Amino acid sequence: MEHKCIIAVLGATGYIGGRLVPTLLERNWSVRAVGRNLEKLRCRPFATHPGIELTQADALDRTALTTALRGCHAVYYLVHSMYPGVGNFEDRDKRAAEIMRDAAADAGLQRIIYLGGLGDDAPDLSLHLKSRMEVGRILGSGPAALTWLRAAMILGSGSASFEILRYLVDRLPIMITPAWVKSLCQPIAVTNVLEYLAGCLDHPETMGRTFDIGGPDILSYRDLFDVYARVAGLRRRIIIPVPVLTPRLSSYWIQLVTPVPSSLSRPLAEGLRNKVVCRENSIRDIIPTRLLSAEEAISRALDRTGRHEVETCWSDAGAVRVPEWADCGDAPYAGGTVLESAHTVTLAASPDRIWDVLVRIGGDQGWLYANWLWKIRGWADKCIGGTGLRRGRRDPDELRAGDALDFWRVLVADKSRQLRLVAEMKLPGEALLQFDIQGHGADRSSLTLRARFLPRGLWGMVYWTVLAPVHTPLFRGLLRALARKVGAPILSGPAKPAKEVSSCRL
C-alpha cells in the first residue's frame, strides 16, 4: 500500500522518535524527520531511505516549525525538555507545546499525535507528570485534532526507565528504598508503544481522543525488581523500604548508581510515588496487538543490550551544543581566550586502521591509558550532579554525530578523518577533545589530539592551570596506547604539532 500523505516526526533523534521513523517508513508512509541538528539527523540509519525528508527546526522557533510542518498531514510530538543543561523543564515544555499548537494551526495540520505520561490528575502528582498532562491539554486546545497516548514505564533497551531498573538491580543486592517501591505501575514494551503510535495513522477514529496504553501486567516496583533479577539470572534482591527516605533523596542515590543524570533521575524518581495504571483500555479494540509481558519485554531488552543492538538510547535526546568558538583557529573574538594542549604522533598505518581503533574508545573499553584517572574524573562529576562515565556509549563499535560517549557528546564523526567531542561534564568553562587523522601515503598517517578549553571566570583559569601539568603525560600516553592498539610502529612523536597553537584569542 502506498501512502501519499507526509507525516512529520518532531523529536526524530530522540529515544522514541529514532525508532518510530523507521517503523513508519516500513509501513510506507512518507516521513519528514524534524530535529534541531541536521548533522545529527543525517547520521541516523534512516537518513538515506527514499521516503524520508530531513528538516531542521527548533520546537521553540514558531517560524521554523511552521515551515517544517507545512504540507504534512499529521505530526508526532515527541519533544521533552527534561535533559541535562535545561533548568525548569516545565516552563520550557509548556512554551514548546504552545508554539507547536500555533505552528500546527499556521501550517494547516489535521492532527497531532502525542505520547505523554500516565497518571491521575491529582494534587500529589509529580512535576514531571503534571508537565506531561499540561502539554497534552495545550496541544489539544488548537484546531488540529489531538490523539494523546499516555504511557507509564517504557521497557526497552536504552530507555531511561529501563536503564535505572537495570543498574539498580545489577549493582545492588540489598536496596534501601522509599515507600514508592510498593507503588503500582503498568509498564509497556517499547515495541507495543511503537505499534500503537504508528497504528493511530491507520485509524481515524483515534483523532480527538485520549488513550491509556499499558502492558498486560500491573506490578509494584518491588515486583519489577524481582522480575528483572529472575530474567537476568540474579538472586532475588533484598528490598528494605523505609518511610524517611523520600523520592527526592532516593534520586541522588539513583544518580550515583546509574548512568542517568540528576536532571532526568530526580523527576522520574519523584514520579514513582504516583500510581500509574491504565484507567481504560479502549485502544486495544481499535489497534489489536499482542502485548508483551514485563518479563518478555525485559528479556528482549537485555538480549538487545547484550548483542549491542540498541538502536536509540535515552542519552540521544537533547541538543548537540556546538560551541561558537569550535572552529575559531587563532582568530580574535570577544568571548575570551581558548586554551589548548595539542600533541601529534606519526604511525606506520593507514587512516582507516587508526580510525577503526579510535572510534571504539571509551565505554566498556575505557580510555586505553591511565583509565583510573578518567574514572576518578567521572566519579567526581557524578558527585556534583554531572553525567559521569557510566553513561557509556550506545554501540561499542560505532559513533555518530549526537551520540553520548561517557561524559562527552560527539560533534563530528568523520570517518578516518576527525572525531570531535564536546564535554558534558560539570566544568567552569567549555571543553572540546578532537582527534584529527591525516594520511601521508599508503601506510603512514599522523594522529593529532587537541584538548581545547574556554574558561569562565577565575575558577576556569584555575581549573586549567591545575590540570595543565597532567595533560601532557596523559594525552601522549593515550596516543601511544592508541598506537599499540592499532598495532603500528610509531615513526615519530608524540610531540607538539609542527605549528602549535597554544591559545585561540576569541
BAKOL-661430 format. One line per 8 residues: number of its first residue (from 1); their letters; for each residue z, y, x of C-alpha. Coordinates in nm, 3 decimals, decimal comma, padded with zeros to 5 digits. Each point is the difference from the previous one (the first is absolute). Layout:
<recs>
NUM = A = Z:Y:X; ... $
</recs>
This chain:
<recs>
1 = MEHKCIIA = 00,000:00,000:00,000; -00,095:00,340:00,141; 00,218:00,301:-00,076; -00,148:00,349:00,005; 00,323:00,200:-00,021; 00,165:00,137:00,313; 00,370:-00,072:00,033; 00,210:00,222:00,227 $
9 = VLGATGYI = 00,300:-00,138:00,185; 00,239:00,273:00,111; 00,221:-00,134:00,279; -00,263:-00,248:00,119; 00,161:-00,051:00,341; 00,347:-00,077:-00,138; 00,158:-00,341:-00,058; -00,134:-00,059:-00,352 $
17 = GGRLVPTL = -00,310:00,220:00,029; -00,120:-00,178:00,313; 00,002:-00,330:-00,192; -00,123:00,134:-00,334; -00,323:00,145:00,142; -00,132:-00,341:00,119; 00,111:-00,155:-00,331; -00,205:00,252:-00,197 $
25 = LERNWSVR = -00,300:-00,043:00,231; 00,017:-00,378:-00,050; -00,021:00,067:-00,375; -00,317:00,206:00,053; 00,147:00,341:-00,070; -00,129:00,298:00,196; 00,303:00,145:00,177; 00,071:00,344:00,140 $
33 = AVGRNLEK = 00,287:-00,043:00,248; 00,192:00,327:00,033; 00,240:00,075:00,283; 00,133:00,284:00,212; -00,158:-00,127:00,322; -00,365:-00,101:00,010; 00,035:-00,179:00,335; 00,279:-00,212:-00,146 $
41 = LRCRPFAT = -00,228:-00,093:-00,291; -00,290:-00,084:00,232; 00,216:-00,250:00,186; 00,073:-00,207:-00,310; -00,187:-00,332:-00,041; -00,148:00,118:-00,332; -00,157:00,311:00,159; -00,341:-00,162:00,057 $
49 = HPGIELTQ = -00,032:-00,157:-00,346; -00,317:00,117:-00,181; 00,202:00,087:-00,311; 00,244:00,237:00,171; 00,012:00,377:00,042; 00,253:00,150:00,240; 00,134:00,342:-00,099; 00,259:00,223:00,163 $
57 = ADALDRTA = 00,242:00,190:-00,223; 00,369:00,084:-00,005; 00,194:-00,063:-00,320; 00,147:00,350:00,032; -00,340:00,171:00,022; -00,130:00,048:-00,354; -00,345:00,121:00,103; -00,064:-00,287:00,243 $
65 = LTTALRGC = 00,141:-00,253:-00,245; -00,216:00,126:-00,286; -00,307:-00,030:00,221; 00,100:-00,353:00,103; 00,045:-00,108:-00,364; -00,311:00,157:-00,145; -00,242:-00,261:-00,134; 00,267:-00,273:-00,025 $
73 = HAVYYLVH = 00,091:-00,187:-00,316; 00,361:-00,075:00,096; 00,247:00,048:00,282; 00,280:-00,218:00,129; 00,293:00,219:00,093; 00,186:-00,176:00,283; 00,158:00,299:00,172; 00,363:00,021:00,108 $
81 = SMYPGVGN = 00,174:00,247:00,232; 00,290:-00,227:00,099; -00,089:-00,044:00,366; 00,134:00,127:00,337; -00,017:00,373:00,063; -00,001:00,102:-00,367; 00,313:00,159:-00,138; 00,071:00,029:-00,374 $
89 = FEDRDKRA = -00,267:-00,251:-00,102; 00,076:00,058:-00,371; -00,129:00,359:00,004; -00,304:-00,097:00,202; -00,083:-00,290:-00,236; 00,044:00,225:-00,304; -00,236:00,260:00,144; -00,258:-00,262:00,096 $
97 = AEIMRDAA = 00,011:-00,150:-00,351; -00,057:00,343:-00,159; -00,297:00,060:00,229; -00,137:-00,346:-00,081; 00,029:00,065:-00,373; -00,181:00,333:00,029; -00,264:-00,127:00,243; -00,075:-00,292:-00,233 $
105 = ADAGLQRI = -00,054:00,248:-00,283; -00,222:00,220:00,218; -00,208:-00,301:00,107; -00,032:-00,137:-00,354; 00,165:-00,335:00,074; 00,048:-00,232:-00,295; 00,302:-00,189:00,129; 00,275:-00,023:00,263 $
113 = IYLGGLGD = 00,161:-00,330:00,099; 00,343:00,043:00,158; 00,235:-00,251:00,162; 00,360:00,115:-00,033; 00,351:-00,144:00,015; 00,182:-00,209:-00,256; 00,332:00,112:-00,144; 00,173:00,144:-00,306 $
121 = DAPDLSLH = 00,003:00,379:-00,028; 00,378:00,026:00,027; 00,236:00,260:00,157; 00,086:-00,232:00,293; -00,365:-00,067:00,087; -00,066:00,046:00,373; -00,191:00,304:00,125; -00,288:-00,224:00,106 $
129 = LKSRMEVG = -00,041:-00,155:-00,345; 00,055:00,334:-00,176; -00,278:00,147:00,211; -00,233:-00,288:-00,087; 00,078:00,054:-00,370; -00,067:00,374:00,020; -00,332:-00,056:00,178; -00,108:-00,227:-00,286 $
137 = RILGSGPA = 00,097:00,256:-00,264; -00,191:00,276:00,181; -00,313:-00,210:00,044; 00,009:-00,090:-00,369; 00,024:00,363:-00,111; -00,364:00,080:00,082; -00,322:-00,081:-00,187; -00,080:-00,312:00,204 $
145 = ALTWLRAA = 00,138:-00,317:-00,162; 00,279:-00,148:00,212; 00,059:-00,370:00,059; 00,347:-00,027:00,152; 00,106:-00,328:00,161; 00,370:-00,027:00,089; 00,106:-00,254:00,262; 00,328:-00,093:00,167 $
153 = MILGSGSA = 00,010:-00,159:00,347; -00,347:-00,096:00,126; 00,002:-00,320:00,205; -00,278:-00,016:00,255; -00,050:-00,003:00,373; 00,047:00,350:00,133; 00,166:00,159:-00,304; 00,311:00,209:00,074 $
161 = SFEILRYL = 00,211:-00,198:-00,248; -00,107:-00,332:00,145; 00,058:00,116:00,360; 00,353:00,113:-00,088; 00,066:-00,338:-00,162; -00,153:-00,189:00,294; 00,189:00,178:00,275; 00,335:-00,006:-00,179 $
169 = VDRLPIMI = -00,010:-00,373:-00,068; -00,160:-00,095:00,333; 00,249:00,198:00,211; 00,328:-00,014:-00,193; 00,161:-00,339:-00,076; 00,293:00,194:-00,146; -00,056:00,314:-00,208; 00,254:00,249:-00,132 $
177 = TPAWVKSL = -00,176:00,167:-00,292; 00,069:00,251:-00,277; 00,032:-00,110:-00,361; -00,377:00,045:-00,040; -00,047:-00,350:00,134; 00,075:-00,116:-00,356; -00,254:00,233:-00,164; -00,289:-00,167:-00,180 $
185 = CQPIAVTN = -00,364:00,056:00,092; -00,333:-00,151:-00,098; -00,212:-00,014:00,317; -00,375:-00,040:-00,014; -00,248:-00,136:00,254; -00,240:00,257:00,146; -00,286:-00,230:-00,107; 00,102:00,038:-00,364 $
193 = VLEYLAGC = 00,042:00,378:00,037; -00,360:00,024:00,123; -00,125:-00,221:-00,285; 00,166:00,224:-00,257; -00,121:00,321:00,164; -00,360:-00,118:00,029; 00,007:-00,165:-00,343; 00,081:00,328:-00,175 $
201 = LDHPETMG = -00,358:00,117:00,062; -00,137:-00,291:-00,200; 00,234:00,064:-00,293; -00,041:00,346:-00,159; 00,286:-00,086:-00,236; 00,235:00,068:00,296; -00,093:00,370:-00,008; 00,282:00,231:-00,105 $
209 = RTFDIGGP = 00,263:-00,273:00,028; 00,297:-00,090:00,222; 00,063:-00,358:00,109; 00,285:-00,169:00,183; -00,128:-00,255:00,252; 00,217:-00,268:00,157; -00,005:-00,358:00,117; 00,140:-00,299:-00,189 $
217 = DILSYRDL = 00,345:00,014:00,166; 00,294:00,229:-00,077; 00,235:-00,021:00,296; 00,291:00,179:00,160; -00,052:00,124:00,354; 00,245:-00,270:00,105; -00,233:-00,255:-00,157; -00,295:00,153:00,188 $
225 = FDVYARVA = 00,184:-00,035:00,330; 00,056:-00,368:-00,081; -00,364:-00,055:-00,096; -00,121:00,163:00,320; 00,238:-00,203:00,217; -00,114:-00,322:-00,167; -00,371:00,078:00,042; 00,050:00,114:00,362 $
233 = GLRRRIII = 00,195:-00,314:00,088; 00,326:00,187:00,066; 00,355:-00,083:-00,096; 00,133:00,162:-00,313; 00,133:00,343:00,093; 00,365:00,092:-00,057; 00,008:00,306:-00,225; 00,321:00,204:-00,031 $
241 = PVPVLTPR = -00,031:00,277:-00,261; 00,251:00,285:00,038; 00,048:00,288:-00,245; 00,056:00,266:00,268; -00,342:-00,038:00,163; -00,231:00,235:-00,187; -00,379:-00,036:-00,010; -00,023:00,315:00,214 $
249 = LSSYWIQL = 00,221:-00,152:00,270; -00,189:-00,329:-00,019; -00,325:00,188:00,060; 00,121:00,090:00,350; 00,062:-00,366:00,069; -00,343:-00,090:-00,134; -00,152:00,261:00,227; 00,165:-00,150:00,310 $
257 = VTPVPSSL = -00,082:-00,363:-00,081; -00,352:00,038:-00,140; -00,311:00,191:00,117; 00,003:00,217:-00,312; 00,108:00,360:00,081; 00,269:00,189:-00,189; -00,256:00,210:-00,187; -00,108:-00,320:-00,175 $
265 = SRPLAEGL = 00,309:-00,224:00,018; 00,243:00,254:-00,146; -00,176:00,068:-00,333; -00,090:-00,369:-00,030; 00,360:-00,107:00,063; 00,133:00,253:-00,250; -00,241:-00,141:-00,258; 00,144:-00,348:00,042 $
273 = RNKVVCRE = 00,294:00,092:-00,223; -00,234:00,023:-00,298; -00,100:-00,297:-00,209; -00,380:-00,026:00,019; -00,118:-00,255:-00,254; -00,307:00,014:-00,227; 00,079:00,119:-00,352; -00,332:-00,124:-00,135 $
281 = NSIRDIIP = -00,276:-00,232:00,120; -00,299:00,101:-00,211; -00,228:00,027:00,304; 00,019:-00,377:00,041; -00,200:-00,040:-00,321; -00,258:00,264:00,094; -00,052:-00,113:00,363; 00,092:-00,368:00,019 $
289 = TRLLSAEE = 00,076:-00,120:00,353; 00,217:-00,261:00,166; 00,313:00,177:00,113; 00,137:-00,119:00,333; 00,368:-00,085:00,014; 00,220:00,180:00,252; 00,003:-00,314:00,211; -00,380:-00,024:00,000 $
297 = AISRALDR = -00,039:00,371:00,079; 00,246:-00,017:00,291; -00,166:-00,315:00,132; -00,344:00,164:-00,005; 00,134:00,315:00,164; 00,167:-00,196:00,280; -00,313:-00,207:00,051; -00,220:00,309:00,035 $
305 = TGRHEVET = 00,253:00,164:00,230; 00,016:-00,311:00,218; -00,381:-00,015:00,024; -00,022:00,375:00,074; -00,212:00,061:-00,309; 00,181:00,304:-00,136; -00,279:00,215:-00,145; 00,219:00,304:-00,068 $
313 = CWSDAGAV = 00,357:00,095:00,080; 00,257:00,246:-00,133; -00,034:00,189:00,330; -00,369:00,071:-00,076; 00,105:00,271:-00,244; 00,046:00,361:00,103; -00,213:00,263:00,162; -00,142:-00,048:00,348 $
321 = RVPEWADC = 00,129:00,321:00,150; -00,236:00,116:00,275; 00,167:00,264:00,221; -00,220:00,307:00,021; 00,045:00,003:00,377; -00,119:-00,362:00,041; -00,338:00,096:00,151; 00,095:00,330:00,156 $
329 = GDAPYAGG = -00,063:-00,102:00,362; 00,145:00,293:00,195; -00,113:00,277:-00,234; 00,250:00,274:-00,086; 00,153:-00,003:-00,347; 00,296:00,180:-00,153; 00,198:-00,311:-00,087; 00,163:-00,061:00,341 $
337 = TVLESAHT = -00,052:-00,220:00,304; -00,105:-00,364:-00,022; 00,160:-00,198:00,280; -00,184:-00,300:00,138; 00,058:-00,305:00,216; -00,329:-00,172:00,094; -00,074:-00,309:00,209; -00,320:-00,193:00,078 $
345 = VTLAASPD = -00,072:-00,349:00,130; -00,339:-00,148:00,090; -00,054:-00,369:-00,077; -00,266:-00,258:00,079; -00,062:-00,058:-00,370; -00,232:00,114:-00,277; 00,122:00,245:-00,267; -00,016:-00,279:-00,258 $
353 = RIWDVLVR = 00,240:-00,222:00,200; 00,248:00,285:00,035; -00,025:00,092:-00,367; 00,068:-00,357:-00,113; 00,340:00,018:00,173; 00,080:00,363:-00,075; -00,060:-00,034:-00,374; 00,271:-00,270:-00,020 $
361 = IGGDQGWL = 00,276:00,216:00,145; 00,331:00,043:-00,186; 00,126:-00,197:-00,297; 00,129:-00,350:00,081; -00,173:00,007:00,340; 00,193:00,307:00,106; -00,102:00,265:00,250; -00,061:-00,233:00,297 $
369 = YANWLWKI = 00,213:00,198:00,246; 00,368:00,097:-00,021; 00,000:-00,109:-00,362; 00,378:00,044:-00,007; -00,048:00,374:00,043; -00,236:00,012:-00,298; 00,255:-00,201:-00,201; 00,279:00,241:00,088 $
377 = RGWADKCI = -00,216:00,293:-00,108; -00,083:-00,181:-00,324; 00,366:-00,080:-00,067; 00,100:00,361:00,066; -00,274:00,119:-00,235; 00,123:-00,232:-00,276; 00,355:00,130:00,041; -00,110:00,357:-00,068 $
385 = GGTGLRRG = -00,214:-00,090:-00,302; -00,336:-00,063:00,169; -00,245:-00,286:-00,035; 00,107:-00,197:00,309; -00,194:-00,289:00,150; 00,055:-00,258:-00,276; -00,285:00,140:-00,206; -00,227:-00,181:00,246 $
393 = RRDPDELR = -00,366:-00,023:-00,090; -00,203:-00,129:-00,292; -00,213:-00,239:00,208; 00,068:-00,134:00,353; -00,366:00,012:00,108; -00,149:00,304:-00,174; 00,072:00,371:-00,018; -00,172:00,250:-00,224 $
401 = AGDALDFW = 00,047:00,372:-00,062; 00,305:00,057:-00,218; 00,180:-00,320:00,104; 00,368:00,013:00,087; 00,079:-00,124:00,352; 00,377:-00,020:00,050; 00,109:00,366:00,002; -00,358:00,124:00,050 $
409 = RVLVADKS = -00,291:00,055:-00,241; -00,358:-00,072:00,106; -00,214:00,314:-00,001; -00,305:-00,145:00,177; -00,096:-00,361:00,069; -00,344:00,040:00,159; -00,084:-00,349:00,124; -00,016:-00,030:00,380 $
417 = RQLRLVAE = 00,030:00,377:00,037; 00,319:00,157:-00,132; 00,330:-00,083:-00,168; 00,193:00,308:-00,109; 00,347:-00,017:-00,155; 00,214:00,271:-00,155; 00,379:-00,038:00,009; 00,189:-00,052:-00,326 $
425 = MKLPGEAL = 00,341:-00,040:00,162; 00,257:00,278:-00,027; -00,084:00,256:00,271; 00,068:00,366:00,083; -00,374:00,055:00,002; -00,330:-00,186:-00,045; -00,127:-00,276:00,228; -00,325:-00,188:00,063 $
433 = LQFDIQGH = -00,062:-00,313:00,207; -00,366:-00,046:00,093; -00,189:-00,275:00,185; -00,355:00,078:00,117; -00,234:-00,268:00,139; -00,308:00,095:00,200; -00,250:-00,252:00,136; -00,144:00,033:00,352 $
441 = GADRSSLT = -00,261:-00,274:00,018; 00,015:-00,362:-00,121; 00,353:-00,096:00,114; 00,177:00,319:00,098; 00,193:00,226:-00,237; 00,267:00,264:00,012; 00,291:00,006:-00,244; 00,183:00,331:-00,041 $
449 = LRARFLPR = 00,331:00,039:-00,181; 00,102:00,347:-00,114; 00,334:00,085:-00,161; -00,009:00,349:-00,149; 00,285:00,191:-00,158; 00,027:00,330:-00,184; 00,371:00,098:00,019; 00,172:00,187:-00,280 $
457 = GLWGMVYW = 00,267:00,235:00,126; 00,252:-00,051:00,279; 00,082:-00,359:-00,096; -00,366:-00,095:00,028; -00,013:00,131:00,357; 00,326:-00,177:00,086; -00,131:-00,325:-00,150; -00,317:00,006:00,213 $
465 = TVLAPVHT = 00,186:00,106:00,316; 00,252:-00,283:-00,032; -00,268:-00,264:-00,061; -00,259:00,129:00,249; 00,145:-00,201:00,295; -00,024:-00,316:-00,212; -00,362:00,054:-00,105; -00,170:-00,062:00,334 $
473 = PLFRGLLR = 00,152:-00,343:00,076; -00,017:-00,101:-00,369; -00,365:00,092:-00,055; -00,122:-00,128:00,335; 00,188:-00,321:-00,058; -00,167:-00,028:-00,341; -00,345:00,044:00,156; 00,073:-00,272:00,259 $
481 = ALARKVGA = 00,126:-00,231:-00,276; -00,318:00,061:-00,201; -00,206:-00,086:00,310; 00,192:-00,328:00,042; -00,053:-00,081:-00,368; -00,372:00,070:00,038; -00,002:-00,226:00,306; -00,196:00,251:00,206 $
489 = PILSGPAK = 00,066:00,126:00,355; 00,110:00,362:00,037; -00,260:00,184:00,210; 00,198:00,326:00,019; 00,308:00,164:-00,145; 00,201:00,044:-00,205; -00,016:00,364:00,100; -00,050:00,344:-00,146 $
497 = PAKEVSSC = -00,351:00,051:-00,138; -00,243:00,171:00,236; 00,019:00,315:-00,215; 00,360:00,011:-00,115; 00,093:00,230:-00,287; 00,374:00,053:00,025; 00,030:00,211:-00,312; -00,213:00,131:-00,281 $
505 = RL = 00,056:00,363:-00,091; -00,003:00,029:-00,376 $
</recs>
